[in-house]
Amino acid sequence: MNETIAHTGTLLGGGAKFSGKLTFIGTVRIEGEFEGEILADATLVVGEGGSVKGNINVKNLVISGGVVDATVTASQSVELLKDGKLFGDITTASFEIEKGAVFKGTSHMTGENQ
């Protein structure tokens, strides 16, 4: 597997396919396809047309029109916006699901005292 390191404001655009391990600083937006492991103390945005499969461990996850099929650990928050889809198990401190979004899986809410 290859490891990709991205920096602030990186876009993995539509039509692109990536696999392997992704680590980054800042914010990364995925509008293409990614399969593998994502590790970052930062924000991951899965935008319209984006697809992520595998394991995600980030600070914040925002699913905005994309599809995530993964085990997710987000230390701060997960936002599932309208038209976003999340399939899998999540562990996070804050989980928000907007009307029109789809979630199928389990969620475990962590707290500041845990």
Secondary structure, 3 states (H helix, E strand, C coil): CCEEEECCCEEECCCCEEEEEEEECCEEEECCEEEEEEECCCEEEECCCCEEEEEEEEEEEEECCCEEEEEEEEEEEEEECCCCEEEEEEEECCEEECCCCEEEEEEEECCCCC
